[in-house]
Amino acid sequence: MTKLLIVAHAPLASALKAVAVHAYADCGENIETVDVPDDWDHDRVAAAVRALLAQRPGTETLLLTDVFGATPGKGSATLADTPGVRVLVGVNVPMVLRPVCSGLDAPVDQLADCALVGATRGIMPVGTLKRQDQPRPPGRDDQEDSDDQQ
């Protein structure tokens, strides 16, 4: 069983876990969080993460953190060479949900790939209908709309 660990600026880590538990009620015991207060430095983040990992030796961990170069990311990056730990930066909701819905029984490398797919495919532009593409009410003359492209 792989554990998911979310390390982010407070309260983002807990909020992302809450979203995952909302979607997959039985996943909560496999997701841990570290909400990083604004007065912590990266060494304190790393110490908090190491303490969590020490509570369950031998368990693979997919560590998701929020911003590259920020305190949670710097603290998490110090654990990137830890055996059985994969660290990914740029956490978002699809990045959390994808490995959870796939099942945390998979090896950490497979779940990391799964999370990356969720993260990148979960970001896309969304457009709105342009006025000229909207259906016209009955009785309207096309010429009376000044924003038509003709």
C-alpha positions in Angstrom: 0.0 0.0 0.0 1.3 3.4 -1.0 0.5 6.4 1.2 -0.3 9.8 -0.3 1.3 12.8 1.6 0.2 16.3 0.8 2.5 19.1 2.0 1.3 22.6 1.2 0.7 26.1 2.6 -2.0 26.0 5.3 -4.8 25.1 4.8 -4.4 23.7 1.3 -3.1 20.2 2.2 -6.1 19.5 4.5 -8.5 21.0 1.9 -7.2 18.7 -0.8 -7.5 15.7 1.5 -11.1 16.8 2.2 -11.9 16.9 -1.5 -10.4 13.4 -2.0 -12.4 12.0 1.0 -15.5 13.7 -0.4 -15.1 11.9 -3.7 -13.7 8.6 -2.3 -15.0 8.2 1.3 -12.7 5.3 2.1 -9.4 6.8 1.1 -8.9 9.0 4.2 -6.7 6.6 6.1 -4.2 6.5 3.2 -3.8 10.3 2.9 -1.7 12.3 5.3 -1.2 16.0 5.3 1.2 18.7 6.5 -0.4 22.2 6.5 2.6 24.5 6.6 2.1 27.6 8.7 3.6 30.9 7.5 6.2 30.9 10.3 7.9 27.6 9.3 11.1 27.3 7.4 11.9 24.5 5.0 14.0 22.6 7.6 10.9 22.5 9.9 8.8 21.2 7.0 11.4 18.5 6.2 11.5 17.5 9.9 7.7 17.2 10.0 7.7 15.0 6.9 10.5 12.8 8.2 8.6 12.3 11.5 5.5 11.1 9.5 7.6 8.8 7.4 9.4 7.4 10.5 6.0 6.3 11.9 5.6 3.8 9.0 8.9 2.5 7.9 9.0 0.6 4.6 5.8 2.2 3.3 6.1 3.8 -0.1 5.0 7.5 -0.2 3.8 9.7 -3.0 4.5 13.2 -1.7 2.6 16.0 -3.4 3.5 19.6 -2.7 2.3 22.9 -3.9 4.9 25.4 -5.2 8.4 24.8 -6.5 10.8 27.0 -4.5 8.4 27.9 -1.7 8.8 26.6 1.8 6.7 23.4 1.5 8.3 22.6 -1.8 11.9 23.2 -0.5 11.3 21.1 2.6 9.7 18.3 0.5 12.5 18.4 -2.0 15.0 17.4 0.6 13.3 14.0 0.8 13.4 13.3 -2.9 16.3 10.9 -2.5 14.6 8.9 0.2 14.0 5.3 -0.9 10.3 4.7 -1.5 9.4 8.4 -1.7 8.5 10.2 -4.9 8.0 14.0 -4.7 5.9 15.9 -7.2 5.4 19.7 -7.2 2.3 21.6 -8.4 -0.4 19.8 -6.6 -4.0 20.3 -7.8 -7.3 18.4 -7.3 -6.9 16.1 -10.4 -3.4 15.3 -9.3 -4.8 14.1 -5.9 -7.9 12.3 -7.3 -6.2 10.4 -10.1 -4.0 8.1 -8.0 -6.7 7.7 -5.3 -9.3 6.6 -7.8 -6.7 4.3 -9.4 -6.1 2.6 -6.1 -3.2 3.2 -3.8 -2.2 -0.5 -4.0 0.0 0.3 -6.9 3.8 1.0 -6.6 4.8 4.6 -5.9 6.4 5.1 -9.3 3.2 4.0 -11.1 1.1 6.3 -8.9 3.5 9.2 -9.5 2.9 8.7 -13.3 -0.8 8.6 -12.7 -0.7 11.8 -10.6 1.3 13.6 -13.4 -1.3 12.6 -15.9 -4.1 13.8 -13.7 -2.3 17.1 -13.1 -1.6 17.9 -16.7 -4.9 16.6 -18.2 -6.8 18.4 -15.5 -5.6 21.8 -16.8 -7.3 23.0 -20.0 -8.7 26.3 -21.3 -12.5 26.7 -21.2 -14.1 29.1 -23.5 -17.5 30.7 -23.6 -19.9 30.9 -26.4 -19.4 34.1 -28.4 -22.5 36.2 -28.8 -22.6 35.6 -32.5 -22.7 31.9 -31.9 -25.7 32.0 -29.6 -29.2 31.2 -30.8 -31.2 34.2 -31.7 -34.6 34.8 -30.2 -37.5 34.6 -32.7 -38.1 37.8 -34.7 -34.6 39.2 -34.3 -32.9 40.6 -37.4 -29.3 39.6 -37.7 -28.4 43.1 -38.8 -29.4 44.7 -35.5 -26.6 43.1 -33.5 -23.6 45.3 -33.8 -21.2 42.6 -32.6 -21.8 40.1 -35.4 -18.8 39.2 -37.5 -19.8 39.5 -41.2 
